[in-house]
Amino acid sequence: MKLSSTGRIRLVSLATAILLTSGIGSFLAIGSYRADILAIDTSISQTIANAASENSQELSAALFHIDEKSLDLSLYLISRDGSQTTVNESTKLINHTFTYDEASNAVRSIRSFDDGSNIRYQSLLISGGDYLLIASSSQSVENNLSSNLISVALLTLITSLATFFLISLYLKRLKRRDEADALARMQAFLGDASHELRTPLTIIKGYVEMLSTGQLKESADQDRAFKRVNTEIVRMETLIHDLLLLAELGESGQRESAIVDLSELVAAHAEDFKTLNSSRKVDISIEGEIEIVGVRDFISRFIQNALNNIARHTESDAPVSLTLKRNGKVATLVIEDGGKGLPESAYSNEVRSLTRFDPSRSRESGGSGLGMSIMAAVIERIGGKLRLEKSHLGGLAVIAEIPTYRE
């Protein structure tokens, strides 16, 4: 089952909260456990060391050290015959009778049992072949560890629930904001689209009424009316086609992306433009073997729109330059002309649906007003950036920065 983006965010947030809370909590609990065990071992080792420093008086020295330091330790004397004599009893009761072999094996280091009795002990060989044995129960330390780990588990659960609630609340607010933004963009788009459609519909309606009521009696006037109606119908067809293309660009799963040889595609369009515009000076500088990931038809439409804008809105002899080069992991495509360019304010305008940057680019030219919007949507779909700048040729420079397939 494929998770949605919000589902992935929730999952990652929950996993992060669980890992952090349980990790830090467990680290602190285990650290506290180790510190308590070390304190027990230290008290046993220091008692043994103090007793070993007093030859022939090991028992008295050990007992004195326990009393002086107020240590909660048990002190036993293990005789060679295996009998155990309790010299000092800890408040932590030790229900175990130590054998002579256990005492002899605990001379060099602190030992413990693997049977879950939680007893830590160390012995010292004293005169006469007997052993002095110091022991302590670590049951309370084990209980504290269990209690701390349970607390960590509860804290992790509470933190996870709180994280889930907060993330859900944040995503809900974010979704509302996105829906409000989408609604605002849709309303603006519909308003602009209806505005663009209103003009040709009004013209068509007016001429049809004039023809149907016989107001245009001269054949020349009728021919002119039919041509005008036909022109506006073509304009409406172009507008509707561009609207459908923008809708398709907005659907990420509508067309499958593939590896596209951008160098070959730009070169083909550039040579076609140069051939069809022999009166222009066209400079072409294209770096080879630049590949990107996208839909070939959409990228071709981007290049075609940029060149059509130049052909439609600049003088027939205005120079044109097409440059494609690689900058690390980004391919930079620059299409510029030597026309009049755009108004100063247009270079900082956001490219959006039905934006007309220059009123002089009139409807009679056949444009739908969506050319730049389509170009921006194409570049955005492949993860690139589109910007408009002044050209060094004097006109407009359309600059697209597109991630490459490989460096």
Backbone hydrogen bonds, N-H to C=O, Kabsch-Sander energy under -0.5 kcal/mol:
donor,donor_aa,acceptor,acceptor_aa,energy
8,R,4,S,-2.5
9,I,5,S,-2.1
10,R,6,T,-2.4
11,L,7,G,-2.5
12,V,8,R,-2.8
13,S,9,I,-2.6
14,L,10,R,-2.7
15,A,11,L,-2.6
16,T,12,V,-2.5
17,A,13,S,-2.6
18,I,14,L,-2.8
19,L,15,A,-2.7
20,L,16,T,-2.7
21,T,17,A,-2.6
22,S,18,I,-2.6
23,G,19,L,-2.1
24,I,20,L,-2.8
25,G,21,T,-2.6
26,S,22,S,-2.6
27,F,23,G,-2.3
28,L,24,I,-2.4
29,A,25,G,-2.6
30,I,26,S,-3.0
31,G,27,F,-2.2
32,S,28,L,-2.5
33,Y,29,A,-2.2
34,R,30,I,-2.7
35,A,31,G,-2.0
36,D,32,S,-2.1
37,I,33,Y,-2.4
38,L,34,R,-2.5
39,A,35,A,-1.9
40,I,36,D,-1.9
41,D,37,I,-2.7
42,T,38,L,-2.6
43,S,39,A,-2.1
44,I,40,I,-2.1
45,S,41,D,-2.8
46,Q,42,T,-2.8
47,T,43,S,-1.6
48,I,44,I,-2.4
49,A,45,S,-2.7
50,N,46,Q,-2.4
51,A,47,T,-2.2
52,A,48,I,-2.5
53,S,49,A,-1.1
54,E,51,A,-1.5
55,N,53,S,-0.7
57,Q,54,E,-1.4
61,A,57,Q,-2.4
62,A,58,E,-2.5
63,L,59,L,-2.4
64,F,60,S,-2.6
65,H,61,A,-2.3
66,I,62,A,-2.1
67,D,63,L,-2.2
68,E,64,F,-2.9
69,K,65,H,-2.3
70,S,66,I,-0.5
70,S,67,D,-0.5
71,L,66,I,-2.1
73,L,71,L,-1.6
74,S,135,A,-3.0
75,L,88,N,-2.7
76,Y,133,L,-2.9
77,L,85,T,-2.5
78,I,76,Y,-0.5
78,I,131,Y,-3.1
79,S,77,L,-0.7
79,S,83,S,-2.3
82,G,79,S,-1.9
85,T,77,L,-2.4
87,V,75,L,-3.1
87,V,85,T,-0.6
88,N,75,L,-1.8
93,L,91,T,-1.2
95,N,93,L,-0.6
96,H,94,I,-1.6
98,F,96,H,-0.6
103,A,99,T,-1.8
104,S,100,Y,-2.2
105,N,101,D,-1.7
106,A,103,A,-1.1
107,V,104,S,-0.7
111,R,121,Y,-3.0
113,F,119,I,-0.8
120,R,136,S,-2.8
121,Y,111,R,-2.3
122,Q,134,I,-2.1
123,S,106,A,-2.2
124,L,132,L,-2.2
126,I,130,D,-2.7
129,G,126,I,-1.5
130,D,127,S,-0.6
131,Y,78,I,-2.7
132,L,124,L,-3.2
133,L,76,Y,-2.8
133,L,131,Y,-0.6
134,I,122,Q,-2.9
135,A,74,S,-2.4
136,S,120,R,-2.2
138,S,118,N,-3.3
142,E,138,S,-2.3
143,N,139,Q,-2.6
144,N,140,S,-2.3
145,L,141,V,-2.2
146,S,142,E,-2.4
147,S,143,N,-2.6
148,N,144,N,-2.8
149,L,145,L,-2.6
150,I,146,S,-2.1
151,S,147,S,-2.2
152,V,148,N,-2.4
153,A,149,L,-2.2
154,L,150,I,-2.5
155,L,151,S,-2.9
156,T,152,V,-2.7
157,L,153,A,-2.2
158,I,154,L,-2.6
159,T,155,L,-2.9
160,S,156,T,-2.5
161,L,157,L,-2.4
162,A,158,I,-2.6
163,T,159,T,-2.8
164,F,160,S,-2.8
165,F,161,L,-2.4
166,L,162,A,-2.8
167,I,163,T,-2.9
168,S,164,F,-2.4
169,L,165,F,-2.4
170,Y,166,L,-2.7
171,L,167,I,-3.1
172,K,168,S,-2.2
173,R,169,L,-2.3
174,L,170,Y,-2.7
175,K,171,L,-2.7
176,R,172,K,-2.2
177,R,173,R,-2.4
178,D,174,L,-2.7
179,E,175,K,-2.8
180,A,176,R,-2.3
181,D,177,R,-2.6
182,A,178,D,-3.0
183,L,179,E,-2.6
184,A,180,A,-2.4
185,R,181,D,-2.7
186,M,182,A,-2.7
187,Q,183,L,-2.7
188,A,184,A,-2.4
189,F,185,R,-2.7
190,L,186,M,-3.2
191,G,187,Q,-2.4
192,D,188,A,-2.7
193,A,189,F,-3.1
194,S,190,L,-2.9
195,H,191,G,-1.9
196,E,192,D,-2.3
197,L,193,A,-2.5
198,R,194,S,-2.0
199,T,195,H,-1.0
201,L,197,L,-2.0
202,T,198,R,-2.6
203,I,199,T,-2.2
204,I,200,P,-2.8
205,K,201,L,-2.8
206,G,202,T,-2.5
207,Y,203,I,-2.4
208,V,204,I,-2.6
209,E,205,K,-2.3
210,M,206,G,-2.2
211,L,207,Y,-2.6
212,S,208,V,-2.8
213,T,209,E,-2.1
214,G,211,L,-0.7
215,Q,210,M,-2.1
216,L,210,M,-1.0
217,K,215,Q,-0.9
222,Q,218,E,-2.2
223,D,219,S,-2.7
224,R,220,A,-2.2
225,A,221,D,-2.1
226,F,222,Q,-2.8
227,K,223,D,-2.5
228,R,224,R,-2.2
229,V,225,A,-2.7
230,N,226,F,-2.6
231,T,227,K,-2.4
232,E,228,R,-2.2
233,I,229,V,-2.2
234,V,230,N,-2.3
235,R,231,T,-2.1
236,M,232,E,-2.3
237,E,233,I,-2.5
238,T,234,V,-2.4
239,L,235,R,-2.4
240,I,236,M,-2.7
241,H,237,E,-2.5
242,D,238,T,-2.3
243,L,239,L,-2.3
244,L,240,I,-2.4
245,L,241,H,-2.0
246,L,242,D,-2.4
247,A,243,L,-2.1
248,E,244,L,-2.3
249,L,245,L,-2.4
250,G,246,L,-1.5
251,E,247,A,-0.7
251,E,248,E,-0.8
252,S,250,G,-0.9
254,Q,251,E,-1.6
258,A,294,G,-2.4
260,V,292,I,-3.5
262,L,260,V,-1.3
262,L,290,I,-1.5
263,S,290,I,-1.3
265,L,261,D,-2.0
266,V,262,L,-2.8
267,A,263,S,-2.2
268,A,264,E,-2.0
269,H,265,L,-2.0
270,A,266,V,-2.6
271,E,267,A,-2.5
272,D,268,A,-2.0
273,F,269,H,-2.5
274,K,270,A,-2.5
275,T,271,E,-2.3
276,L,272,D,-2.4
277,N,273,F,-1.2
280,R,277,N,-1.7
282,V,280,R,-0.7
283,D,281,K,-0.6
283,D,320,V,-2.7
284,I,282,V,-0.5
285,S,322,L,-2.8
287,E,324,L,-2.5
291,E,289,E,-0.7
292,I,260,V,-2.5
294,G,258,A,-2.8
294,G,292,I,-0.5
296,R,294,G,-0.6
299,I,295,V,-2.2
300,S,296,R,-2.6
301,R,297,D,-2.0
302,F,298,F,-2.0
303,I,299,I,-2.1
304,Q,300,S,-2.6
305,N,301,R,-2.8
306,A,302,F,-2.1
307,L,303,I,-2.2
308,N,304,Q,-2.8
309,N,305,N,-2.4
310,I,306,A,-1.4
311,A,307,L,-2.5
312,R,308,N,-2.6
313,H,309,N,-2.4
314,T,310,I,-1.3
318,A,315,E,-1.7
320,V,281,K,-2.7
321,S,336,E,-2.6
322,L,283,D,-2.9
323,T,334,V,-2.5
324,L,285,S,-2.7
325,K,332,T,-1.8
327,N,330,V,-3.7
329,K,327,N,-0.5
330,V,327,N,-1.4
331,A,402,I,-3.6
332,T,325,K,-2.9
333,L,331,A,-0.6
333,L,400,A,-2.9
334,V,323,T,-2.9
334,V,332,T,-0.5
335,I,398,V,-2.4
336,E,321,S,-2.5
336,E,334,V,-0.5
337,D,396,L,-1.7
338,G,319,P,-1.8
346,A,343,P,-1.5
347,Y,343,P,-0.6
347,Y,344,E,-1.0
348,S,345,S,-0.9
349,N,346,A,-0.7
352,R,350,E,-0.7
355,T,352,R,-1.5
357,F,355,T,-0.6
361,R,358,D,-1.9
362,S,360,S,-1.9
365,S,362,S,-1.4
366,G,363,R,-1.9
367,G,362,S,-0.5
374,I,370,L,-2.9
375,M,371,G,-2.1
376,A,372,M,-2.5
377,A,373,S,-2.4
378,V,374,I,-2.5
379,I,375,M,-2.1
380,E,376,A,-2.4
381,R,377,A,-2.0
382,I,378,V,-1.1
383,G,380,E,-1.6
384,G,379,I,-2.8
385,K,401,E,-2.1
387,R,399,I,-2.3
389,E,397,A,-2.3
391,S,395,G,-2.7
394,G,391,S,-1.5
395,G,337,D,-1.6
397,A,389,E,-2.9
398,V,335,I,-2.9
398,V,396,L,-0.5
399,I,387,R,-2.5
399,I,397,A,-0.6
400,A,333,L,-2.9
400,A,398,V,-0.5
401,E,385,K,-2.7
402,I,331,A,-3.0
402,I,400,A,-0.6
404,T,329,K,-2.4
405,Y,291,E,-3.8
